[in-house]
Amino acid sequence: MNDSLALQVVVVCTALLYAKFVLTAIKGGSKKFKSSNRPPEDEIARLILAWGSALAHGNTAITVVATIVFTVARTSHTLAYANGIFYLRIASYALSLTSAFVLAGNCIGGAFSS
Protein backbone atom coordinates (compact mmCIF):
# COMPACT_ATOMS: atom_id res chain seq x y z
CA MET A 1 0.00 0.00 0.00
CA ASN A 2 1.07 3.58 -0.40
CA ASP A 3 0.60 6.92 1.34
CA SER A 4 -1.92 8.17 -1.23
CA LEU A 5 -4.24 5.26 -0.34
CA ALA A 6 -4.09 6.24 3.33
CA LEU A 7 -4.90 9.83 2.44
CA GLN A 8 -7.80 8.74 0.20
CA VAL A 9 -9.29 6.57 2.94
CA VAL A 10 -8.94 9.30 5.57
CA VAL A 11 -10.58 11.87 3.25
CA VAL A 12 -13.53 9.60 2.43
CA CYS A 13 -14.05 8.56 6.07
CA THR A 14 -13.87 12.19 7.18
CA ALA A 15 -16.56 13.12 4.66
CA LEU A 16 -18.76 10.18 5.73
CA LEU A 17 -18.46 11.02 9.41
CA TYR A 18 -19.17 14.68 8.73
CA ALA A 19 -22.30 13.71 6.79
CA LYS A 20 -23.35 11.45 9.69
CA PHE A 21 -22.75 14.30 12.13
CA VAL A 22 -24.90 16.71 10.08
CA LEU A 23 -27.72 14.17 9.71
CA THR A 24 -27.58 13.41 13.42
CA ALA A 25 -27.70 17.13 14.26
CA ILE A 26 -30.68 17.67 11.95
CA LYS A 27 -32.50 14.65 13.35
CA GLY A 28 -31.67 15.67 16.92
CA GLY A 29 -32.85 19.21 16.31
CA SER A 30 -36.28 18.15 15.12
CA LYS A 31 -36.79 15.13 17.38
CA LYS A 32 -34.73 14.27 20.46
CA PHE A 33 -33.65 10.72 21.07
CA LYS A 34 -35.64 8.77 23.65
CA SER A 35 -33.21 9.52 26.47
CA SER A 36 -33.39 13.28 25.83
CA ASN A 37 -29.70 13.42 26.71
CA ARG A 38 -27.60 13.19 23.55
CA PRO A 39 -23.85 12.90 24.20
CA PRO A 40 -21.57 15.23 22.23
CA GLU A 41 -20.08 13.91 19.02
CA ASP A 42 -16.34 13.41 19.27
CA GLU A 43 -15.43 12.23 15.79
CA ILE A 44 -13.68 15.45 14.86
CA ALA A 45 -11.11 15.21 17.65
CA ARG A 46 -10.35 11.60 16.84
CA LEU A 47 -10.16 12.18 13.10
CA ILE A 48 -7.20 14.44 13.78
CA LEU A 49 -5.35 11.23 14.64
CA ALA A 50 -6.27 9.70 11.28
CA TRP A 51 -5.08 12.82 9.48
CA GLY A 52 -1.91 12.79 11.54
CA SER A 53 -1.26 9.16 10.63
CA ALA A 54 -1.73 9.87 6.93
CA LEU A 55 0.31 13.08 6.88
CA ALA A 56 3.09 11.87 9.22
CA HIS A 57 3.59 8.87 6.93
CA GLY A 58 2.51 6.30 9.49
CA ASN A 59 2.10 2.72 8.32
CA THR A 60 -0.40 2.92 5.45
CA ALA A 61 -2.12 -0.39 6.17
CA ILE A 62 -2.64 0.55 9.82
CA THR A 63 -3.98 3.99 8.88
CA VAL A 64 -6.42 2.51 6.35
CA VAL A 65 -7.75 -0.28 8.57
CA ALA A 66 -7.94 1.78 11.77
CA THR A 67 -9.71 4.67 9.99
CA ILE A 68 -12.28 2.37 8.39
CA VAL A 69 -12.87 0.53 11.68
CA PHE A 70 -13.23 3.88 13.47
CA THR A 71 -15.77 5.12 10.90
CA VAL A 72 -17.85 1.95 11.07
CA ALA A 73 -17.69 1.88 14.88
CA ARG A 74 -18.80 5.51 15.26
CA THR A 75 -21.65 5.05 12.80
CA SER A 76 -22.70 1.86 14.59
CA HIS A 77 -22.51 3.69 17.93
CA THR A 78 -24.84 6.43 16.70
CA LEU A 79 -27.36 3.93 15.31
CA ALA A 80 -27.22 1.86 18.50
CA TYR A 81 -27.71 4.98 20.63
CA ALA A 82 -30.66 6.16 18.54
CA ASN A 83 -32.31 2.74 18.81
CA GLY A 84 -31.51 2.09 22.46
CA ILE A 85 -29.26 -0.93 21.84
CA PHE A 86 -27.03 -0.71 24.90
CA TYR A 87 -24.47 -3.49 24.37
CA LEU A 88 -23.88 -2.64 20.71
CA ARG A 89 -23.42 0.98 21.73
CA ILE A 90 -20.80 0.07 24.37
CA ALA A 91 -18.97 -2.32 22.02
CA SER A 92 -18.96 0.25 19.22
CA TYR A 93 -17.60 2.93 21.51
CA ALA A 94 -14.86 0.61 22.80
CA LEU A 95 -13.90 -0.28 19.23
CA SER A 96 -13.74 3.38 18.23
CA LEU A 97 -11.54 4.14 21.26
CA THR A 98 -9.22 1.27 20.38
CA SER A 99 -8.98 2.51 16.80
CA ALA A 100 -8.15 6.00 18.04
CA PHE A 101 -5.30 4.67 20.20
CA VAL A 102 -3.99 2.62 17.27
CA LEU A 103 -4.07 5.75 15.10
CA ALA A 104 -2.29 7.74 17.82
CA GLY A 105 0.51 5.18 18.01
CA ASN A 106 0.75 5.02 14.24
CA CYS A 107 0.89 8.81 14.02
CA ILE A 108 3.71 8.97 16.56
CA GLY A 109 5.55 6.11 14.85
CA GLY A 110 5.30 7.83 11.49
CA ALA A 111 6.47 11.15 12.87
CA PHE A 112 9.60 9.64 14.38
CA SER A 113 10.59 7.19 11.66
CA SER A 114 13.26 8.36 9.28
Residue pairs with C-beta under 8 A, 6 or more apart in sequence:
1 60
1 61
1 64
2 60
3 54
3 57
3 60
5 60
5 64
6 53
6 54
6 58
6 60
6 63
6 64
6 67
7 54
7 55
9 54
9 63
9 64
9 67
9 68
10 47
10 50
10 51
10 53
10 54
10 63
10 67
13 47
13 50
13 67
13 68
13 70
13 71
14 47
14 50
14 51
16 71
16 75
17 43
17 47
17 71
17 74
17 75
20 43
20 74
20 75
20 78
21 41
21 43
21 44
24 41
24 78
27 82
28 38
32 38
33 81
33 82
34 84
35 84
38 81
39 81
43 74
46 70
46 96
46 99
46 100
46 103
47 70
49 100
49 103
49 104
49 107
50 63
50 66
50 67
50 70
50 103
52 58
52 103
52 107
52 110
52 111
53 62
53 63
53 66
53 67
53 103
53 106
53 107
53 110
54 63
56 107
56 110
56 111
57 110
57 113
58 103
58 106
58 107
58 109
58 110
58 111
59 106
59 109
59 110
62 102
62 103
62 106
63 103
63 106
66 99
66 102
66 103
66 106
67 99
67 103
69 95
69 99
70 96
70 99
70 100
70 103
73 92
73 93
73 95
73 96
73 99
74 92
74 96
76 88
76 92
77 89
77 92
77 93
77 96
79 85
80 86
80 88
80 89
80 92
81 89
